[in-house]
Amino acid sequence: MPSRSRRPLRTPTATVALLLAAAVSGCTGEGVPTGTPGAHGLRDPLFPKLGNGGYDVAHYALDLDYTPATNRLKGTATITAKATQELSAFNLDLAGLTVDSATVEGEQAAARQAGTELTLRPKRDLRKGETFTAVVRYSGSPQEVKDVDKAREGWLRPKDKKLSVAVGQPAGSMAWFPGNNHPADKATYDIKITVPQGQTAISNGELKTPPRTANGRTTFDWQMREPMASYLAMVTIGDFKIWESKANAEFEADGKTPKRTVPVYAAAEESVDASSLELRKQIPELMDWAVTYFGPYPFDSIGSVVTRGRGDVGYALEAQTKPVYAGVTDGEGASLDEAQLHEIAHQWFGNSVSPKGWTDMWLNEGFATYAEWLWEEDELEGGNTAQQSFEEAFAADANWEFPPASPPGPKYVSESPVYYGGAMVLHKIRQAVGDDTFFEILEEWPAAYRGKNASTADFTAFVEKKTGADLSAVWDVWLYGGERPATPNA
């Protein structure tokens, strides 16, 4: 926040000086500083230091050159943004890398790094509503970012150094590019990655052009045309095998005739290619099911990246268009089998409709978990019905440690109440409004907020407007209440 300063006395001499300054600047006011610095940190209740104020990013163009053997990264980030206030300086989140130079609107900008904050001060103040371009050139050895829940994120490399994985939930993207690192500021992306010949570099979206090789290095040029939260950006670099296909992304009104298809780009490290191939081939089948329930797929491609799991991520993450799955080490691909439907559902719930703040994560995880319940009810012979899954979740003590919409601290943002408590909220809505209306909500909610951010309050207002029902008992007991009712019928 801007610091307070003493206001000068308005003496006649000071008044004349101000008038002369305005005249010298052509009476535009450009010569007189009027802006204030943007906030460093958006004061999110769970992660107050993440993100920055004073501007809104529209697009990131990232040009990365990486050498795995030395873990050396050279990057150029071209950031197109709009000032949301009169802006004298603004911050970007960047960890562990050194800024070599920076410009704003083509002119050199002062750059100062302190911890994970990069402050840029342009030569002139930016006007409120002005669209501007900042270019940051940086270099160094990208590193892991330590998360409060001890999950690994940032730039990760197994001990054998044959793989690099960059993942960002909640904070890790600042390990490899400077940005406004909060889900409230979504943007489109171009991510160009140059690596040694023989390596494959994978990121979100689609390849703009076929990979091209020159002087022993290969460049992969990826594009994410739909807005994306920074924590969903990812890069993987290694020896990968690719399986490609097509998946249905939308059906005609009859619900059976394909209206639109998207490419499937499913990659796996060579050592787990065979063990994960049949599971990756399930993506079109899972997409058919998901589109039927959730409506048109919101992106231009779908896929996955499967790593061997030793010393890298250790979990599945819903990276936009290409979820990352780690831990396929037993020759059967068990972790991918359990996670794939969940992460595909996230493409609607969490990726297309993203949380306004980290306390809204139950909207991501509750919907994705409920998608698993519906899939089991529909597709698995002898599997639970959604009601049975609800009753099992109700009986588990871990799901009642705190209300789904009120994690008590940052380390709880991925705990059981966010997942299973959130799914229980959705099941109580289903019971209250009936199946027909509930399944309309499953389609209409992601359509209404496609490419945008939504809060818990947005969701409850949407549901009550859609249904015309008073659902305060559901919100009070299941969403915010925290204490387990005497029976699941409460």
N, C-alpha and C positions, 0 to 999 in steps of 0.2 A: 504494500500500500504506500502511496506517496507520504513522505514525511511532512510534518507541519513546519512552517517557517514564518518568521515575523514579517508582517506586512509593512512596507516602507511608508513613511509619512508622505502625504500628497502635497509637497511644497511646490511653489510655482516653478522652481528649477527642475524638479522631477517631472512635472507636467510637460514642460518644454522639451525635455529629453525624450519623453515618450512620443511626442508629436513628431520630432525630428526622425526618430527611428522608424515610425510608420511611413514618413515621406520617403526615406531612403529605400525602403522595401517596396515602393510603388503603391503605398496605401493598401496593400493586400493583407498586412498583418503577419507576413511570413518571417519578418525579421525579429518579431517579438515572440519569445517562447510562451506558448499558452497551454501546452499539453502537460500531462502528468504521466509518470510511469505506470504501466499496467501491473496488476497484482501478480506477485510470484506465489502461485498456489491458489486454487479455486475454493479452498476451505471446505472441501468435501468432508462430511461428518466422519468418514472412515479413513480417508487418505487426504488430509488437508493440504499437503504440499504438492500433490500432483496437479498438473495442468497450470494454466496461467490466464490472467485476465487482460482485457483491453483489445483483443482481436479475435477473429474467427477464421480458421484456416479453411480454404476451399480445396487446395490441391497440394500434394507433395510430389515432386519429381526427384527421386533418389538415384544417384549414379554411384555405384559401389564397385570398388576393385579390391578383391580379397585373395590373399595367398595363405592357404591352410597350413603349409609347412612352418611358416613363421608367425601365424596368427596376426598378420598385418592387414589392416583395413584402411583404404583411402576412400573418402566419400565426399560427394557434393550434394547438398540438399537445397533444392530450389523450392521455396515455400511461397505460395500465393495466398494472400489473406486479406481480410477487410478489417480496418480499424473500427472498433465499437466505441471508442472515445477519442478525444484529443490526446494523442499519444506521443510522449517524449522519449520513451524507452519501453522495451517489452522483453519478456523472458521466454526462453525455450528450455525444455527438460533435456539434459544430456549428461551421461554418466561415463567417466573413465576414458574419454577420448579428448584430444586436444584440438581446439579450433585454430586453424592456420590463417584464415581470413574470413571476413564477412562484409557483405554489401547490402544496402537497402535502397531500392529504386536506383541501382546502378552506381551508387556512391558508397565509398568505404564507410563502414559503421564501426564505432568503438565496440569491442567485444570484451566482456569480463566473465570469467568462470569462477564460481564458488560452490563447491560441493557438486550437486546435480543441477544447479541453476546456471544457465547461460544468459547473460543480459546483453542485449544489443541496443545501442543508442544511435539512431540515425542522425545524419547531419542536420536535418530539419525535422520539426515535429510533423507527425502524420495527422491529417484531418479526420475527424469522425466521419465514417462512411467511405473513406478512401480505400480503394483496393491497391495493395502494394505487393512487391516481390522482394523477398529476402533470400540471399544466396549465402550459404555457410559451407566453407570447405574445411574438412576436418580429417584427422588421421589418428592412428594408434592401434593398440591391441584390444579388441572388444572383450568384455569380461562378463561373468555371471553377475546378476543383480540379486542381492539377498532379500528374500521376501519375509514378511513377518510371520507367515505360517510355515516357513522353512521349505516351501516348495521352490524348485529351481526354475529360474527364468533369466531372461537376458540372452547373452550369447554363450551357448553351451557347447563344450567339446569333450567327447570321451577321451580316455587316457591314450588311446592309440592314434588320436588326432586325424582319423580318417573321416570324421563327420563333424559338421558344424550345424547347430540348430539355434535359430533365434526366435524366441517366443516371448510374449509380453504381458501376460495377465498376472497382476494388475499394472506393473510398472516397468516391465523389462524392455519395452521398445526403445527406451532412452539409452540402452546399451549400444545401439547401432545407428540411430539417427536422431537429430534434434527435432523436437516437436512439441505440440501442445498436448501433453500426455494425460488426457482425461476423456472418458467415453462421450462426454457432452459435446466435444468438438470433433465431429466426423468430417472426413474429407475423402476425395478421390486420390488415387495413387498411380504413379508410374515408377516401377522399381527395376532398374537396370543393374545387372550383376555380372562382372567379369571375373572369371576364375581360370586356373590352369586347364589347358586342354585335357580332356578325358574326364573332368569333373562335371557334374550336373548341378545347376543352381535353380532352385524352385521357389516361387513366391506366389502371392495371391493373384487371382484373376486369370487372364489368358495371355499367351505369348503374342506380342504384337507382330513379330517377324520370326522366322526360323532362327535358331541359334547360329551365330556366325563366328568363325575362328580366324584369327590373324596373329602371327608372331607367337605362336604357342599358347595363346589364351583364347577362351571362348566367352562370348557375351550372350546372356539371356535377358530378354527385354519383356518384362511383365507389365500388365495394365489392369488396374482395378477400377472399373468405370462407375460402380455404385459406391455411395459413401461408406466409409469404413472407420470404426473406432480404432485408435492407435494400438490398443492392446490386442487386436485381432490381426495385426500385420505380422507376417512371418517370413523367414528365409531358411532354407535348408540347402546345404552344399555337401556333396559326397558322391559315392558311386551308387547310382540308382538305376533300377529297371522300371520302365514305364508301361502301364497297361492303359490303352485308350479305347473308348467306346462312345455311345450316345445314351442319354437318359431323357425321359419325358419330363418336361418342365411345366406343361399346362395341357389341360384337356378341353375338348369342346363341351358344350352344355350337357351332352349325354353322359359325361363323366368317363367315357371309354375311348373316344377317338382322340389321338394325340393332336394337339394344336401347335405345340412348340417343343423342340428338343434342344438340349445343350450338350456340349462335349464333356466327356468324363476323362480326367487326367489323374490316374491313380498310380503313385510312385511307391517303390519300396527299395530299401537298401538291398544290395545283391544277396546278402546272407539270409534275408528273410523274404525274398521274393517268392520262392516256392511255397513257403508255409502260409503266406498271407494272400496269395493270388485268388483263391476261391472266395475268400471274404471280400476282397476288393471288387470281385465280379458281382457281388450282391448289390452294389450301389444303384444300378438301374432299377432293381426290384424295390429297394427301399424308397427310392425317389417316387416310383409309381404310387406307393402307399401314402407317402407324405403329401404329395400334391393333391391326392383325393381328399385328405383331411384338412390341409392347411391352405389350399388354394395355390395359385400360380407361384412357381419358384421365383424368388426375387433377384437372382443373379444370372450371369451369362455362362457359367460353367460350374461343375461340381467335381470333386475328386478327393484325394487323400494323400498323405505322406506317412509311410510306415517305417519306423526306425527299429533297430535291434534292441534298444532299451537299456543297454549296459552303459551307465555313466552319462546318459543324456537326460532327456526330459523326465521320464518316469511316470508320465500320466498322459491322458488324452486331452487335447485342447481344440476348441471349435474355431480355429483360424478360418477367416472368411474364404469360402469356396474350397479350401483344402485343409480340413482338419488334420492335425498331427497326432499320430498314435505311437507311443513308445512302450516297450516292454514285451514285444513279441519274441520271446526267447525260448519257448518250450517246444517249438516245431509245430504247434497247432494254432497259433494266433489267437489265443483265448481272450486277451485283453481287447483286441480289435473287435472280436465277435460281440463282446458285451457293450462296447462303447459306440459302435458305428451309427446305430439308429439315433441315439442320444445326440451325437454331434451333428448329424444331418438335420434333425429338428431345430437345432440352434441356428441354422442358416435363416430361418424365419424368426425365431424367438431368441434375441440377443444380438444377432448380426445385422439383419435388416432392421428390426425394431430393437434399438439399443437402449440400455439404461441411461437415464439422466444423471444418476449418481450411483455410487457403489452400494448404497442401501437398497437399491431397486434390483439387485441381482436375482432375487427370487423369481422375477418375471422371466429371466433367462432359464434358470435351473428348474423352476417349478414346471414350466411348460415342457422342457426337454424330458424331465422325469415322467411327467404324465404321458408324453408320447410313448415312452417305453411301456407304461401300463396298458395303453390302448393297443400297441403292437402285440403284446403278449395275449391280450384278450382276443384279438382278431386272428392272429397268425400262428400261434404256438399251440399245437395240439396238447391238451392236458395242462395248459398254462393257467395262471391266475386270471380271473376276471379283474377289471379295474376296481370293483368293490372289494375283492379279496386283497388286492395290493394295498388299497386304502386302509383296510382293517389291520394289515400287518404293519403298515407305517404308523398307524395310530397306537399300536401296542408297544412300539420301540421307544424306550426312554430317551435315547439320543436325539430323537426328532422334536423334543419338547424343551430343549435347553434354553431357547429364546424364541421370540416371535419371528416368523419368516421375514417380515419387512423391517425388522429392527435388530440387526446383528449388533452386539454390544461393543465390538471393537474390530479392527482390521483383520485380525487373525481368524475371525469367525465367518468371513465372507464366503467361504467355500465349505462350510460345515453342514451337517445333515439337515437342520431345520430349513435351510435355504432351499435344499433340493426336495426333501420329502414333505416338509411342512408346506412348501409352496405347492406341491402336487396335491396335498390334501385340501388346500384352499380351492383349487380348481375342481376337485371332485365334489366339494360342498356346493359350489356354484351349479354344477351339473345336476345335483340332487334337487336344488332349489328351483331351477328354471326348466328342467326337463331336457331330454336328449336333443330334440330338434333345435331348440334355441341355443343350447350349449355348443353344438357343432357349428352353428352359424357364427358364434363368437370366435371359434378357432380359426375360421377363414377371414372374418371381417376385421378382427383386431390387427393382424399383421398387414392387411391391405390398407387400413386407415393410417398406419404409422410407417409405411414402407420408406426405408431410407432415412428415418428420423429417430429421435430419442423420445422415450416415454418414461413417466414416473409411475409409482404406485397409485398416486392420486389420479393420474390420467386414466389408468386402467379401471379403477373402481368407478369413476365417473362414466367411462365408456360402457361398462357392463350395466350400470343402473339405467342409463339412457336407452340402451338397446333393449333391455328386458322390461323396463317400467316397474321393476320389483324393488322393494325395500330389502336390501341385503345387508343391512347394518349388523345383524346378528352374525353373519358370516365374517364380516370384517372385524368386528369386536372380539369374537371368540377365536377364530382360526387364523386371521392375518396378523392381528396386533395383540391378541390376548396372552399368548405365551404359556398359560397354564392348561394342562390337559383336561378337557371336560370329563364328566363322570362316565359318559358313554360316547361312542362314535356317532350317535344319532343326534347329538346336541345341536 
